[in-house]
Amino acid sequence: MALEQTEGFGLTLPGKRLTYIQFYNVNENYFVFHPQSLAVIDGGVELDFEGQKLVIGWNSERALFDVDTNSIKHLLGEENHYQIESADLRIGQSLIGLMLISLEPKWNWFQDTNDEMEPIGPKHYIPMEVILRFENGHTFQIAAIQYEIEDRKLSNVSYDCYNELLLSVDQIIPIENTL
C-alpha cells in the first residue's frame, strides 16, 4: 500500500490509546535481545489504537517493508507467515493502555519504471522508521534495518527496507542513514 503522499500520515492516531499489538514472522526464527524491549522480526507489526490500525510489515508483492492502515494480511498476501504469541515476544506489552502522543516517521520512496527504466507514475513512499511517543515518556521504535550481531548485541545497524524489522521499546537505537 505504499503511500503516494506522506502528509496526514497518522494524524488521527495521537490522543488514542494503544489497545493491542500483534507481531508476525515469515521465516522460522527471529531475534530477541531483550524479551520486553528489543527484538528483530521479519513479518511485521500490527498496532491497534482504539479501532484504528497502524501496520508496518512485509509487502510480498513489492518485496519490501510497507505500511497499511487495515491489516497485516493486505501486505503479507499469500506469503506464508505466523503470528508470534505475546507470551513468546512481550515487546510493547507495557505500552498497552497508554495514549499515543506523536508519530515521527522517516520515509524513503521508489518509483515504478517502464521497460526502458524510465520513471513512470507517482512516487511511492515507504516508512524506513516510525518512532511512536507515548504518555509518560515511553517510546516504541519500529524500523526496517540490516544489522550484524556482535557479542549478542546489535551492531552496524542501517536502514534497509528489504531486510528485517527492528522493535525497540524505551530505547532509540542509533541507525546509520545509508539512504
C-alpha positions in Angstrom: 0.0 0.0 0.0 3.0 2.4 -0.4 1.7 5.9 0.1 1.7 8.5 -2.7 2.0 11.3 -0.2 3.1 11.4 3.4 1.1 14.5 4.5 -1.5 13.4 7.0 0.1 10.1 7.8 -1.1 9.0 11.3 -2.7 12.3 12.2 -5.8 10.6 13.6 -3.8 8.3 16.0 -2.4 10.8 18.6 -4.7 11.1 21.5 -5.8 7.4 21.2 -4.8 4.6 23.5 -2.9 1.5 22.2 -5.3 -1.4 22.6 -3.2 -4.3 21.2 0.0 -5.2 19.4 0.4 -8.3 17.2 3.7 -9.4 15.7 4.2 -11.6 12.6 7.1 -13.5 11.2 7.7 -15.1 7.8 10.8 -17.1 8.5 11.2 -19.7 11.3 13.4 -17.6 13.5 13.5 -14.1 15.0 16.0 -12.5 17.3 15.1 -11.4 20.9 17.8 -9.3 22.5 15.7 -8.3 25.5 12.3 -10.0 25.9 10.4 -6.9 26.8 12.2 -4.2 24.9 14.4 -5.2 21.9 13.9 -7.7 19.0 14.2 -8.1 15.3 11.4 -9.9 13.2 10.8 -10.2 9.5 7.0 -10.3 9.1 5.5 -7.1 10.6 3.7 -5.5 13.4 0.0 -4.5 13.7 -0.9 -1.9 16.3 -4.5 -1.0 17.2 -5.4 2.4 18.6 -9.0 2.2 19.7 -10.0 0.6 16.4 -7.6 2.4 14.1 -4.6 0.4 12.9 -1.1 1.2 12.1 0.6 -1.7 10.3 4.2 -2.0 9.2 5.0 -5.2 7.5 6.5 -7.2 4.6 4.8 -6.4 1.3 5.1 -9.7 -0.5 4.0 -8.1 -3.8 6.7 -5.5 -3.8 9.3 -7.4 -1.7 9.9 -4.6 0.9 8.6 -3.3 4.1 5.5 -1.1 3.7 2.7 0.5 5.7 -1.1 -0.2 5.8 -4.0 1.0 7.9 -6.2 -2.1 7.8 -4.4 -5.4 8.3 -1.1 -7.1 8.0 -2.8 -9.6 5.7 -3.1 -7.0 3.0 0.7 -6.7 3.0 1.7 -10.3 3.5 -0.7 -11.5 0.9 -0.1 -15.2 0.1 3.3 -15.2 1.9 3.5 -18.0 4.5 3.6 -16.3 7.9 2.7 -16.9 11.5 1.6 -14.7 14.4 4.2 -14.6 17.2 2.5 -15.3 20.5 2.6 -12.5 23.0 3.9 -14.9 25.6 6.9 -15.5 23.4 7.5 -11.9 22.5 6.4 -9.4 25.1 7.8 -6.3 23.5 5.5 -3.4 23.8 3.0 -5.1 26.2 3.9 -2.3 28.7 2.6 0.3 26.3 -0.9 -1.2 26.0 -3.4 1.2 27.5 -1.1 4.2 27.1 -2.1 7.3 25.0 -0.1 8.0 21.8 1.3 11.5 21.9 3.0 11.6 18.4 4.5 9.7 15.5 7.8 10.5 13.9 8.1 8.8 10.6 11.2 8.7 8.4 10.4 8.0 4.7 12.1 6.7 1.6 10.5 6.4 -1.8 10.6 4.4 -5.0 9.0 5.0 -8.4 7.8 2.4 -10.9 9.7 2.2 -14.2 8.9 1.2 -17.7 10.9 -1.3 -19.9 13.5 1.4 -20.7 14.0 2.0 -16.9 12.3 5.5 -17.1 10.3 6.5 -14.1 6.5 6.4 -14.6 3.7 7.3 -12.3 3.9 8.9 -8.8 6.5 8.3 -6.2 5.6 5.6 -3.6 6.6 6.4 0.0 7.6 3.7 2.4 8.4 4.0 6.1 12.0 3.3 7.0 11.3 4.1 10.6 8.5 5.2 12.8 9.1 6.4 16.4 5.9 6.4 18.4 5.9 8.6 21.5 3.5 7.7 24.3 2.5 9.4 27.5 4.9 9.3 30.4 7.9 9.5 28.0 7.6 5.9 26.7 8.7 5.2 23.1 8.4 2.5 20.5 10.8 2.4 17.6 9.9 0.4 14.5 12.5 0.4 11.7 13.4 -1.5 8.6 17.0 -2.4 9.0 20.0 -4.5 8.2 22.5 -5.3 11.0 25.1 -7.5 12.5 25.3 -9.3 15.8 28.4 -9.0 17.9 28.6 -10.3 21.4 24.9 -10.9 21.4 24.2 -7.3 20.6 23.1 -5.4 17.6 25.8 -3.6 15.7 26.3 -1.8 12.4 22.6 -1.1 12.2 21.5 0.7 9.0 18.2 1.4 7.2 17.2 -1.3 4.7 13.6 -1.7 3.5 14.4 -5.2 2.2 15.7 -6.9 5.3 14.2 -7.1 8.8 12.2 -5.0 11.3 13.6 -3.6 14.5 11.3 -3.3 17.5 12.6 -1.3 20.4 10.7 0.0 23.5 12.0 2.9 25.6 15.4 2.9 23.8 16.0 4.6 20.5 18.6 2.5 18.7 21.0 4.6 16.6 20.6 3.7 12.9 23.1 4.7 10.2 21.4 6.5 7.4 22.5 4.8 4.2 19.6 6.1 2.2 
